[in-house]
Amino acid sequence: MNKEAVIIGESYECRKTDFARPIIGEVLRKEDGGCVVNVERFYGLDVDKIDQVEGQVLIKYSEVTGIVTNNRFFS
């Protein structure tokens, strides 16, 4: 997905390459290299890769796979 398509405040499924499984998170802000998401759902093995204080992670735009609406993923 590209920077222009990502909407701040929306939740997206993200397939971060160094995570065991996809995560779902709300976009808090967009930056040049990616977007910062507040992680809402993740697989337990990835807990150490998420900011323990803020619950945030930086996601590259290429790792954002689609928007999540009403807890359902649509591609």
Buried (B, 14 or more C-beta within 10 A) or exposed (E): BEEEEBEEEEBBBBBBEEBEEBBBBBBEEBEEEBBBBBBBEBEEEBEEBBEEEEEBBEBEBEBBBBBBEEEEBEE
